[in-house]
Amino acid sequence: MMAWELVQTAFPDGAVKLFRSVRHRDKRGWLMEVFRRDELQRYGLPEQFVQENHSRSRRGVLRGLHFQYEPPMGKLFRISRGRAFVVEVDVRKGSPSCGRFFAVELSAREPLLLWIPPGFANGFCALTAVVEVQYLCTALYNPAGEVVLRWDDPELGIPWPITAPLLSARDRSGITLRQWLEHPAAERFGQSGGSGSAGP
């Protein structure tokens, strides 16, 4: 039996992928397989992860929109507690879907895993009293190679379910998508950078 089921893809090239992991239940509770190299191979995704992050947020917190171009970073993302509104934005210059977003509500009640390849900005807002997020990364964090996009960029038009989020100082000073696309580093993400490639 397959450990993961592909339940949804987003964007014309199917770059962002949503999986459901099988929960093995018995009288003690359940067990969920959140990392399976064979499943990653089956879907043509990177198998090597070098960092895992775990964040905790209270209701009303919005984190994002973040992505890393140097080195390019992909993420295998899940909600381990609570419920969140999660957004991915295509920031690949030249991509037919550049500037488009995918939004989904994820909850720890469901065993869902979201693959976010390099070239996509990720953000989420906490919908419950406590939200915990865990994600595996294909590259080590490099603050000098990270970009923060404005969560409320009018050109993106993301329908966040919140109007006055709690933001970090860094997230309050994000740039617009248009400003990113004018940056020389935007050339790093081409149309082919979404399937799981770590980029050039």
N, C-alpha and C positions, 0 to 999 in steps of 0.2 A: 504494500500500500504506500502511495506517495505521502510524504510528510507535509508537503506544502501544496496548496491549490492556488493557481493564479485566478483571482476573482475579478480583476479590473486592470486595464492599462489606460494611460492618459497621454494625450498629445498624438498627433498623426503618426509618429514613428514608434509609439508605444514605449517611450523611454522610461517613464515613471510607471512602476508596477506595484500593485497591491496584492499581497498574498494572504491566504488564511492557513495558519498552521493547525495541524490536528492536535486536539487536546485529548490526552489519554486519561480517562477518568476511572476512579474506583472509589471505594468507601472512604478512603483517606483524603480524597480531593482530586487533583489533576496534575498532569505534567505536560509541558509544552516545549517543543524543540524550536528554539529561536535561531539557531545557527546549524546549517547542514551544508557541508561542502558539496555533496552530491546534488542537492537541489539547486545551489548556485550554478553549478556546472550545467545542469539540465536547462536552465534558463539563460545561459550565456552571460552570467554576471561575474564580477570579480570574486575571487575566493580568498584573497588576502586582506585581512583587516588588521590595522596596526594600533588602533586606539578605540576605547569605548568610553562614552560620556553618559552621565546620569544627572538629569536636572530635576529640580523640584520647584514648582510654581504655585502661587495661590490664585484664587479666582480673580479674573480681570487682568492678569499679567499677559502681555504679548511679547513674544521673542521673535525677532526677525525684522526684515527678511535677510537671511545670511547665506552666503556661499563663499567658497574658497577657490581661487584660481591658481595659486602657487604654494605648494603643489596642488593640482586639481583633486578635489575630495568628493567621493561618493559616500552615501550614508544608507545603512539599513536601520530603519527607524520604527519604534513602537511605543505605545502608551502602556506603561506598567501600572499606573494608578490614575483613576479619574477619567475625565473626558475632555477632549480638546478639538478645536476647529483648526485644521491643518491645511496649509497652502503651499503649493509648489509653483514657481514662476520660471518659465523658459527664458534664460538670459543669453542664449547662444546667438551671437551676431550672425545674421544670414539665415537662420533657421526659419522655415515657413511659419512656425508657431511662436517665434520670439515675441515676448511681451504678453503671451497668453498665460493663463493660470489654471491650475487644477485645485479644487477645494474639496475636502472631505472631512466629516466628523468621525474621529476615532475614539474608541473607548477601551479601557482595560477589560471590560466585560467580554470583548471579542478578541480572539487570538490572531490579530492582524499585524502584518509586517509590511512596511512601505519602503520600496527601493527608490532612492533619490540619486540619480547619477550626477557626475560632474556637469556643470552647465545649467544647474537649476538652483534657484534661491528658495530656501525653506523658511517657513515661519509658522507659528501656532499661537493661539490664545487659549488660556485656561478657562474652561466652562464650569468646573466644579471647585469645591473649596480647596482641594489639593490635587495637583496634576504632577505625575512623575513621568518623565520621558527618558528612554534609554536608546542609544544608537551607536552602532559600530561604524567606524570610519576607515576609508581606504587609504588615508594619508594622515600624517601627524598635523596637528593644528599649528598654523602659522599666522599670527595676527597681522603680519605685514602683507600677507597674500590674501586676506579676507576682505570682502566687500559687504557693506550693509546697505540694502535698498530701503527707501522710505516705505513703511507699512501702508501709508495712506496716499501713495503716489496716484494722482487722479488719472494718469494715463493707464494704470493697471485696473483701476475700478474694482478692487477686491471687496466683496460684500461682507466685511468682518461683522460678526454679531456683537459688536461692542463699539462705543463711540469715544470713550475716554479711557484707554488702556493704561495700565502701569507699565512704563518703559524704562529701560536703562538709559544712561546718558548717551551711550554709543548708539543705541537704536533711535534715539530722538534726533541724532545728527546724520541719519542715513541720506544717501544720494538718490536721485531719480534713476529710473531705467535709462532714460535718454542720456544722462550724464555717464552712466556706465558704458553705454554703447559707443560713446565718443572717446573712451579711454583706450590707449594702445593695447592694454591687456585683454580687451574684449575679443581680439583676434584669436585668442587661445581656444575659444569655444566655437567650433564650426558646426555645420549641420550634422556631421557624423559623430559628434561627441556625446550622444545621449544614450547609447545602448548599454553602456557599462564601461566604455573606454575611459581610462584615466587621462586622456588628452595628451598633447605633445609635451 
